Structures are given as structure tokens and as C-alpha cells.
């Protein structure tokens, strides 16, 4: 009789350990979801969007065989970015 009781107690301990482990996994997952990257806004975001737009245009122009004017503001900015 006592053997069955001890077996049940061991099983109960294992279940408790599993439940604790599951709770920790869920909490870790939720913590990962709560950790958000700060969004970029303002002048920095606008500048990055403009650079991205210019680079896309440059790729399209190179694909079509169009060379941007060397004196344009765009080409100077792109040259400055590519030298970084």
C-alpha cells in the first residue's frame, strides 16, 4: 500500500516540475514578445526612407541603362552613402 502511495507522490512531484517548467517557458515567451524594438520616427526615419527610395530608384535606373546626372543632389547623396 505504501509503495503505491510513494509512486503516486513521485508522479505528483514530476507533474509539479513539468507545470513549473511550462510556466517558465510561457513567461519567457511572453517576455520576448514584450521586448519591442523602439520604432524609428522623426527626421531619422524620414532620412532612411528617402535613402531607401533613392537606392531603389538607382537600382531601377541601372537596370534600364539610365545613368543619373553626376551633378544631381541624389547622386551626390548616393555616392556619399556608398563610400561609408
Secondary structure as UniProt FT lines:
FT   HELIX           2..34
FT   HELIX           43..64
FT   TURN            70..71
FT   HELIX           73..82
//
